[in-house]
Amino acid sequence: MAVFGIGLAAQAQEEEPITQLITPPDLASFKLTLVANGFEHPLLVTHAGDGSGRIFIVEQTGRVWVLKDGEIGGSPFLDLSDRVNQSVTQGYSELGLLGLAFHPDFAENGVMYVSYNDRSTTSVVSRIQLAENNPNVGDRSTEQVLLTLRQPYDNHNGGHIAFGPDGYLYISFGDGGAAGDPLDSGQNPSDWYGSILRIDVDSGDPYAIPEDNPHASNPSFAREVWSYGLRNVWRFSFDRATGDLYLADVGQNEWEEVNFQPADSPGGENYGWSDYEASAPYAVGTVPPGMVYPVAEYRHSAGNCSVSGGFVYRGAQLPRG
């Protein structure tokens, strides 16, 4: 795991890439603290925003556990292991249970959403209800599928889901897999690959398209697409103070990047893949129309690790050695 800080500058579309070097903090002064262990392929830690103090740990194999006051529940909060792809148990795999997001009104309605690959590798986003008589159990029998996306390869699935400050559900999908964008989906907003989707889960059946989505009235584009030109956004997050959106996009051969969308954006950003990898030409070497360059990037030779996500943090409670 690597920790780094980034500085941001406002950058309009089609401007030159930012070249200012940002020096990360002294990592030697920080320390890691063990909170809990014993999980099977954990890949996400989140909370429900309900004031309960519970932490939810998502396992790639399909289970979700509750951590409260330093103790792990005796049984899973949610178990979808018989529906979720299990290839990670045989070795490296990007398939499995990849996302969990609680409805902004979870404390009142008990609704949550999951993102996973099913046994056939298809991406699934669905709604699940909290059990009626047990606040520590998600009722798997209530699962309602919102959308599915066939995955032609077993990598670059994206799979992160989160609610924005606007109350809409945001979903990341990778470019479809393999290497080098063989489907040419990065620059194709007519499908969901290589994109961030934005949907209204409180209207429609099973969801509605927000009227202000950038392609809501364009029959040539996928109406759910909020932004595109992305290779594989593994995690993204909203700045809780400003509403700005940060996208951690895993790179191909040379570069890892962090993309940025201001809170007042109308959507429609094109982040360049696969014409560009970060701020470097990749496929054709020409800048696609309206390309937005990343606000942070680093070479594989500088760290040899993929960018896997992060949050804006303004506090001072960082454990130090």
SVG drawing of the C-alpha trace seen along z (x, -y; Angstrom):
<svg xmlns="http://www.w3.org/2000/svg" viewBox="-41 -27 52 50">
<polyline fill="none" stroke="black" stroke-width="0.4" points="0.0,0.0 1.2,-3.5 0.0,-6.8 0.5,-10.0 -0.9,-13.6 -1.8,-15.6 -2.1,-19.3 -4.8,-20.4 -5.1,-23.3 -8.1,-24.2 -7.8,-22.9 -10.1,-23.5 -10.7,-21.1 -8.0,-20.7 -5.4,-22.6 -1.9,-21.4 -1.3,-18.8 -0.2,-19.9 3.6,-19.6 4.1,-20.8 5.8,-18.2 4.1,-17.6 6.2,-16.2 4.4,-13.6 4.6,-13.8 7.3,-12.0 5.8,-8.5 8.4,-7.3 6.6,-9.2 3.3,-7.3 2.5,-3.8 -0.1,-1.1 -2.3,0.0 -4.1,3.4 -7.8,3.0 -9.1,6.5 -8.0,9.5 -9.0,13.0 -10.9,11.9 -10.9,13.7 -9.7,11.3 -11.0,8.1 -11.1,5.2 -13.5,2.5 -14.2,0.9 -17.2,-1.4 -19.9,-2.6 -23.7,-3.1 -23.8,-6.7 -26.5,-5.7 -24.7,-6.8 -24.4,-3.2 -20.6,-3.2 -20.5,0.0 -17.8,0.6 -18.6,3.0 -15.8,5.1 -16.4,6.4 -14.8,9.7 -14.2,10.3 -15.6,13.8 -19.0,12.5 -19.4,11.9 -19.8,8.6 -18.9,8.5 -19.7,5.9 -17.0,4.5 -18.3,2.7 -16.3,1.6 -13.4,3.7 -15.4,6.9 -16.4,8.8 -19.9,10.2 -20.2,13.9 -21.9,14.4 -21.8,12.3 -24.0,9.2 -24.5,10.4 -23.5,13.6 -23.7,13.7 -20.9,16.2 -23.1,18.6 -23.9,15.9 -20.5,14.2 -17.7,15.4 -15.1,17.3 -12.1,17.3 -10.1,15.3 -9.9,18.4 -7.9,20.1 -5.4,17.3 -5.2,13.6 -8.6,12.4 -10.4,9.1 -13.8,10.7 -16.0,11.0 -18.0,8.8 -16.5,5.4 -18.8,2.7 -21.2,1.9 -23.1,-1.4 -25.7,-2.3 -28.6,-4.5 -28.3,-8.1 -31.5,-7.4 -30.4,-3.9 -31.2,-4.7 -34.8,-5.1 -35.3,-2.7 -32.6,0.0 -31.7,0.1 -28.2,0.9 -26.7,1.6 -24.0,4.2 -21.8,4.5 -20.4,7.9 -19.5,10.4 -21.8,13.4 -20.6,16.9 -20.5,16.2 -18.4,13.0 -21.2,10.6 -21.2,7.4 -24.4,7.0 -25.6,4.0 -28.5,4.8 -30.6,3.5 -30.9,5.4 -33.1,4.6 -32.1,4.9 -33.7,7.8 -36.9,6.6 -36.0,7.9 -32.2,7.7 -30.2,4.6 -27.1,6.7 -28.3,8.8 -28.9,7.9 -31.8,10.0 -30.4,11.6 -33.9,12.8 -34.8,9.2 -32.2,8.8 -33.5,6.8 -31.1,6.5 -30.9,2.9 -28.5,3.5 -26.1,6.0 -23.1,5.7 -21.5,8.7 -17.8,8.8 -15.9,10.0 -12.7,10.5 -12.1,11.3 -10.4,8.0 -11.0,4.3 -14.5,4.6 -14.4,1.4 -17.2,2.2 -17.1,-0.6 -20.4,-2.2 -21.1,-5.2 -23.8,-7.9 -22.9,-11.4 -24.0,-14.5 -26.8,-14.8 -28.4,-11.6 -27.7,-9.7 -25.8,-6.4 -22.5,-6.5 -21.1,-3.3 -17.6,-2.6 -17.0,-0.1 -13.7,0.6 -12.9,0.7 -13.9,4.4 -10.6,6.0 -7.5,7.6 -4.9,4.9 -4.8,1.9 -8.6,1.4 -9.2,4.1 -12.9,3.2 -12.1,-0.5 -14.6,-1.3 -12.6,-4.0 -13.7,-6.6 -17.1,-5.2 -19.8,-6.7 -22.5,-4.7 -21.7,-1.8 -21.0,-1.5 -17.4,-0.3 -14.7,-2.7 -17.2,-5.0 -18.8,-6.3 -22.6,-5.9 -25.0,-8.0 -28.5,-6.8 -31.5,-7.7 -32.4,-4.7 -35.4,-6.5 -37.4,-6.8 -38.3,-4.5 -38.3,-0.7 -35.7,0.4 -34.1,-3.1 -34.4,-6.4 -32.0,-8.5 -31.4,-11.9 -32.7,-14.6 -29.4,-16.5 -27.2,-13.6 -25.0,-14.8 -26.4,-12.3 -30.0,-12.0 -31.6,-13.1 -29.0,-11.9 -30.0,-8.6 -26.5,-8.0 -25.0,-7.7 -25.7,-5.6 -28.0,-7.8 -26.5,-6.5 -22.9,-7.6 -21.7,-10.5 -18.1,-10.6 -15.9,-8.3 -12.4,-7.8 -11.4,-5.7 -9.4,-2.5 -10.4,-0.9 -11.6,-3.1 -11.1,-0.8 -12.2,-3.3 -13.6,-6.8 -14.7,-9.2 -16.5,-12.5 -14.9,-15.2 -17.5,-15.5 -16.7,-19.2 -17.0,-20.3 -18.7,-17.5 -15.7,-17.3 -15.2,-13.8 -11.8,-12.0 -11.3,-9.0 -8.4,-6.6 -7.8,-5.2 -5.5,-2.2 -2.9,-2.6 -1.6,-0.4 2.1,-0.3 3.6,-3.5 1.3,-5.7 -1.2,-5.7 -3.6,-8.7 -6.0,-10.5 -8.8,-12.3 -10.9,-15.1 -14.4,-16.5 -15.5,-19.6 -18.8,-19.5 -20.5,-21.9 -19.6,-19.9 -22.4,-19.1 -20.8,-15.8 -19.6,-14.5 -15.9,-14.6 -13.6,-12.7 -10.5,-11.6 -8.6,-10.4 -8.2,-6.6 -7.2,-4.9 -6.0,-7.7 -4.0,-8.9 -2.6,-7.1 -2.6,-9.9 -0.9,-12.9 1.0,-10.7 -0.2,-9.7 -1.0,-6.0 -2.9,-4.8 -3.2,-7.4 -1.3,-10.2 -4.0,-12.9 -5.8,-14.6 -9.5,-13.5 -12.1,-16.3 -12.7,-17.9 -10.0,-15.7 -9.5,-16.5 -6.0,-15.7 -5.4,-14.1 -4.6,-16.2 -2.0,-13.7 0.0,-10.9 3.0,-8.8 5.1,-6.4 5.3,-2.7 9.0,-3.1 8.5,-5.5 6.4,-3.2 5.5,0.0 2.0,0.1 -1.4,-0.7 -3.5,-3.6 -6.3,-2.0 -8.3,-4.9 -8.3,-7.5 -10.2,-10.1 -9.8,-13.8 -9.0,-14.1 -8.6,-17.4 -8.2,-16.1 -5.1,-15.5 -5.8,-12.1 -3.1,-10.2 -1.2,-7.5 2.5,-8.3 5.4,-6.1"/>
</svg>
